[in-house]
């Protein structure tokens, strides 16, 4: 039977992995960051230093600042407390200025009429999957294209099950052309938003059917990608190693029998995400509101699951502090197409802005490829 709507939950066999307990030092950093954010009385409405208007945190903002949220910022800043404080504040102000909660389905809908971004299914670690199909690009380059991505990120976060913080990103470049892919400037803007305001949200990025001009684009933005993010990129591997076939888009070799029909998908997806978010907020209010509640508890599906997650949370809080459990990491294979890139983002930005390319000794061949891209864009 053809499916037109997202899956509401992961398969019963797909469970989020457990994180190791915090060390004594990590717990202290978390407690300090929590106290700092709780002491915030008001914040600016804009990142512009000339903007003087201030406002207190509203319920949505307080519910956004969970325990897991603060820990994501601490991990992203390598447990540097001052940096984490600045970044949490910065994201709260950015969300106000960018109007994250004001991006409506009606305003964004035109961007997704061809199904270029789809939320469908969960991977084996219960991460909700966000698909991207660049070949389905249907609009001219604009700010709304970036807003579309932010809207999709917010919705896929709504689809997170209890105990999972990350999403899986699946990108298919088949039939994509250089003119339909984001510009370097857009790529840098998207990376900045993802790495600055959605830290530690990406669990895995699975990419297939990569044409030569996309490898060129990836080479250009590669120095701007955080090393932790690079480790999560998977190129041209069988996707069913990561996503169960029952939840995988047929285009990626899955058996979900999903087909994109805009009216059927868009309304259903937005309604499902809204219902999940309303349940999250209702739980937040039921638990007394405030800053630092647990996302695992807030995302519980039922009162029984809510109590189970609360018991787990209480047990972790009461657990004696000990050493963190070492996490084994497998070696990350760098694709041949990205090998040899060993410069910092600052160096890449300087060279890119100066028009000199970003690949050092490979810059001549890269410039030739970029010229081909330019010619292709003009002729398309």
PyMOL commands that set and color helices and strands:
alter all, ss='L'
color gray80, all
select helices_A, chain A and resi 24-38+59-64+67-76+81-98+100-102+105-112+134-136+143-158+178-180+184-197+212-222+227-230+239-241+245-247+250-252+262-286+295-298+303-318+336-338+345-353+360-379
alter helices_A, ss='H'
color red, helices_A
select strands_A, chain A and resi 43-44+54-55+117-122+128-132+167-172+202-208+233-235
alter strands_A, ss='S'
color yellow, strands_A
deselect
rebuild
show_as cartoon
